[in-house]
Amino acid sequence: MPLQRIQQMSQHGHTHHIYLDNSATTAPYTEVILCMGELMCDTYGNPSSSHSAGRAAKVKVEESRRSISEILRCTPSEVFFTSGGTESDNTVLRSAVEMGVRHIISSPTEHHAITATLKAIEASNAVKLPQNRVRVDYVKINQYGDVDMDDLEHLLCQSSEKTLVSLMHGNNEIGNIYDINAIGSLCHSHGALYHSDAVQTMGHFSFDLKNMDVDFLSASAHKFHGPKGIGLLYCKAGTNLPSFILGGMQERGMRSGTENVPAISGMALAMQINQKHQDEDLVKILSLKKSLIDSLREIKGIRFNGRCTQEDSMPTLVSVTLPIKKDSGMTLLALDMAGVCVSAGSACMAGAWQPSGVITALYGENDPMSDCPTIRFSMCKYNTEEEIDTAVQAVKNIL
């Protein structure tokens, strides 16, 4: 494929579409595409093999691990490669149960990778001995999507078992940012472990894991212009989380399966690029977000969900509920036909046109706008002011 076409695709995806669904996935950087292609051609050995081709691949894996650990300010031994955020989340929850956790505290606004796994853990209690059953509690959420810290402390005070708290860093549907250090400090003061899903915030925020009150952290490369199918799990030294995927002894016995060398290197490179341009990218994205919010506010009766209009929210995301009685799926289809790619919420639930669990948690079962479509706009640095204007006009045309 010609380099020009690769550059075009990496920056804008399908050029006849306005792509405002970057919380679902982002276009990979041109440099990432080229790096991965080169590795697939030249460094295709199995990193577990002892011959020169295998050793060359292993070097790439460990160079990437070292680079990522330097960006996150942790040790290389605390970084484990997974297939993405979903696997990282599942690993923490299920492995924590294996290591003796009998109480898990989370929230109803977490990603489905968390909430679905917790439901499965609760369902498995039926076939377990009483001493092996896991209690799952959900902390209260207010109408703005904030975690009720008093309720979290209450739940922690009631817990006498080994406890894990899993609360995300940035919400993937409404854009709220949660204070990792405040939550982690509260958890640790009660002897609980703390996991944070940072899938939406990695690449947009700086992390200093050495000085942060978090034991486990999940991330996924395709959310910050890296490749799909690769992610990481940070496990703080001394947590001793047992293996989740068994087979070989890859990732120091933590995660079996032949390492995806091109994807691992692509993720590391994407993180390097993000770190280098983070400040200037943030300025541009925040400008786009302000323009979007200002234009959407012209629509009478529109509702902004969560803290997405506040300064202390995800810079990339705006969630609104439109003042029209119409199915979300049909609204998204109409926008797509107008050349605008957005979503109703988590891409993992695409096709399941039902009220979002996050929106229901915010407004309750009697939400007066429950039968109105909720739209999530999510931007990246490659979007333009003209695209924002066109997208808002498309929404107005539908209304």
Residue pairs with C-beta under 8 A, 6 or more apart in sequence:
3 30
3 34
6 30
6 33
6 34
7 30
8 15
9 27
10 27
10 28
10 29
10 30
10 32
10 33
10 225
11 27
11 30
11 382
12 19
12 27
12 382
13 19
13 27
13 341
16 339
17 339
17 340
17 341
18 339
18 340
18 341
18 383
18 387
18 390
18 391
19 27
19 341
19 383
20 340
20 341
20 342
20 377
20 378
20 379
20 383
20 387
20 391
21 341
21 342
21 343
21 347
21 376
21 378
22 316
22 378
22 379
22 380
23 172
23 200
23 223
23 314
23 316
23 317
23 343
23 347
23 376
23 378
24 343
24 346
24 347
24 378
25 222
25 223
25 228
25 347
26 222
26 223
26 224
26 225
26 380
27 225
27 380
27 382
28 222
28 225
28 226
28 227
28 266
28 270
29 225
29 226
29 269
29 270
29 273
31 269
31 273
32 225
32 226
32 227
32 266
32 269
32 270
32 273
33 266
35 262
35 265
35 266
35 269
36 227
36 262
36 263
36 265
36 266
37 262
39 60
39 261
39 262
39 265
40 262
43 53
43 56
43 57
43 60
43 261
43 262
44 53
44 57
44 261
45 51
45 52
45 53
45 54
45 55
45 56
45 57
46 53
46 54
46 57
46 258
47 54
47 57
47 58
47 60
47 61
47 250
47 258
47 259
47 261
48 54
48 58
48 248
48 250
48 258
48 259
49 55
49 57
57 259
57 261
60 261
60 264
60 265
61 81
61 259
61 261
61 264
61 265
62 76
63 265
63 268
64 264
64 265
64 267
64 268
65 76
65 79
65 81
65 264
65 268
66 76
67 268
67 271
67 272
68 79
68 232
68 267
68 268
68 271
69 75
69 76
69 78
69 79
71 207
71 271
71 272
71 275
72 79
72 207
72 208
72 209
72 234
73 207
73 208
73 209
73 210
73 211
74 209
74 210
74 234
74 236
75 237
77 237
77 252
78 209
78 234
78 235
78 236
78 237
79 232
79 233
79 234
80 232
80 233
80 234
80 235
80 251
80 252
80 254
80 255
81 230
81 231
81 232
81 251
81 255
81 259
81 260
81 264
82 88
82 91
82 230
82 231
82 232
82 233
82 255
83 229
83 230
83 231
84 220
84 221
84 222
84 228
84 229
84 230
84 231
85 111
85 113
85 197
85 199
85 218
85 219
85 220
85 223
85 231
86 113
86 220
86 348
87 231
87 233
87 244
87 245
88 197
88 218
88 219
88 220
88 231
88 232
88 233
89 111
89 113
89 114
89 117
89 166
89 195
89 197
89 218
90 113
90 117
90 244
91 233
91 241
91 244
91 245
91 255
92 164
92 166
92 195
92 216
92 218
92 233
92 241
93 104
93 114
93 117
93 118
93 121
93 164
93 166
93 195
94 117
94 121
94 244
95 241
95 242
95 243
95 244
96 104
96 164
96 193
96 195
96 241
97 121
97 134
98 242
99 240
99 241
99 242
100 162
101 134
101 161
101 162
101 163
101 164
101 193
102 132
102 133
102 134
102 135
102 161
102 162
102 163
103 134
103 135
103 136
103 137
103 159
103 161
103 162
103 163
103 164
104 118
104 121
104 134
104 135
104 136
104 137
104 163
104 164
104 165
104 166
105 136
105 137
105 138
105 139
105 152
105 155
105 156
105 159
105 163
105 164
105 165
105 166
105 167
105 192
106 114
106 115
106 118
106 136
106 137
106 138
106 139
106 165
106 166
106 167
107 138
107 139
107 141
107 147
107 167
107 168
107 361
108 115
108 138
108 141
108 357
108 358
108 360
108 361
109 141
109 145
109 168
109 171
109 173
109 174
109 176
109 357
109 358
109 361
109 362
110 166
110 167
110 168
110 197
111 168
111 172
111 197
111 199
111 346
111 348
112 346
112 348
112 349
113 197
113 348
114 166
114 168
114 197
115 357
118 136
121 134
121 136
122 134
122 136
124 134
125 133
125 134
135 161
137 155
139 147
139 148
139 151
139 152
139 155
139 167
140 147
140 148
140 151
141 147
141 148
141 361
141 362
142 148
143 362
143 363
144 176
144 306
144 307
144 362
145 171
145 174
145 176
145 305
145 306
145 307
145 358
145 361
145 362
146 176
146 178
146 307
147 167
147 178
147 183
149 182
149 183
149 186
152 165
152 183
152 186
153 186
153 190
156 163
156 165
156 186
156 187
156 190
156 192
157 190
159 190
159 192
163 187
163 190
163 191
163 192
163 193
164 192
164 193
164 194
164 195
165 183
165 187
165 192
165 193
165 194
165 195
166 194
166 195
166 196
166 197
167 178
167 183
167 194
167 195
167 196
168 178
168 196
168 197
168 198
168 199
168 200
169 177
169 178
169 180
169 196
169 197
169 198
169 200
169 201
169 205
169 217
170 176
170 177
170 178
170 198
170 200
170 201
170 204
170 205
170 314
171 177
171 178
171 200
171 306
171 314
171 358
172 199
172 200
172 317
172 345
172 346
173 305
173 306
173 319
173 345
173 346
173 356
173 358
173 359
173 376
174 305
174 306
174 307
174 308
174 317
174 319
174 358
174 359
174 362
175 306
175 307
175 308
175 313
175 314
175 316
175 317
175 318
175 319
176 306
176 307
176 308
176 313
176 314
177 201
177 307
177 312
177 313
177 314
178 196
180 196
180 212
180 213
180 214
181 212
181 213
183 194
183 196
183 213
184 194
184 196
184 212
184 213
184 214
184 215
185 213
187 193
187 194
187 213
188 194
188 213
193 215
193 216
193 239
194 213
194 214
194 215
194 216
195 214
195 215
195 216
195 217
195 218
196 214
196 216
196 217
196 218
197 217
197 218
198 207
198 217
198 218
198 219
199 218
199 219
199 220
199 223
199 231
200 223
200 314
200 316
200 317
201 314
202 219
202 220
202 223
202 224
202 271
203 223
203 224
203 225
203 270
203 271
203 274
204 224
204 274
204 278
204 282
204 314
204 315
204 316
206 275
206 278
207 217
209 217
209 234
209 236
214 234
214 236
215 235
215 236
215 239
216 233
216 234
216 235
216 236
216 239
216 241
217 233
217 234
218 231
218 232
218 233
218 234
219 231
219 232
219 234
220 230
220 231
221 227
221 228
221 230
221 231
221 263
221 266
221 267
221 270
222 228
222 229
222 230
224 270
224 271
224 274
225 270
225 273
225 274
225 380
226 263
226 266
226 267
226 269
226 270
226 271
227 262
227 263
227 266
227 267
227 270
229 260
229 263
230 260
230 263
230 264
230 266
230 267
231 267
232 267
233 255
235 241
235 254
241 254
243 253
243 254
243 255
243 256
244 255
245 255
245 256
245 257
246 256
247 256
247 257
248 256
248 257
248 258
249 256
250 256
250 257
250 258
250 259
251 259
274 281
277 381
281 381
282 315
284 381
285 315
285 316
285 379
285 380
285 381
286 315
287 385
288 379
288 383
288 384
288 385
288 388
289 315
289 316
289 318
289 379
291 385
291 388
291 389
292 318
292 377
292 379
292 388
292 391
292 392
293 304
293 309
293 318
295 388
295 389
295 392
296 302
296 304
296 318
296 320
296 392
296 395
299 322
299 323
299 395
299 396
299 399
300 323
301 323
302 320
302 321
302 322
302 323
303 320
303 321
303 323
303 369
304 318
304 319
304 320
305 319
305 320
305 321
305 359
305 362
305 374
306 313
306 319
306 362
307 313
308 314
308 317
308 318
308 319
309 318
316 378
316 379
316 380
317 376
317 377
317 378
317 379
318 376
318 377
318 378
319 345
319 374
319 375
319 376
319 377
320 374
320 375
320 377
321 359
321 369
321 372
321 373
321 374
321 375
322 331
322 372
322 373
322 374
322 375
322 395
322 398
322 399
323 369
323 372
323 399
324 331
324 372
324 373
324 398
324 399
325 371
325 372
326 372
326 373
327 353
327 373
328 344
328 353
328 373
328 374
328 375
329 344
329 353
330 373
331 344
331 373
331 375
331 398
332 342
332 343
332 344
332 373
332 375
334 398
335 341
335 342
335 375
335 391
335 394
335 395
335 398
338 394
338 397
338 398
339 390
339 394
340 390
340 391
340 394
342 375
342 376
342 377
342 378
342 391
343 350
343 375
343 376
343 378
344 353
344 356
344 373
344 374
344 375
344 376
345 356
345 358
345 359
345 374
345 376
346 356
349 356
355 367
355 370
356 374
359 367
359 374
360 367
360 370
363 369
363 370
375 395
377 391
379 388
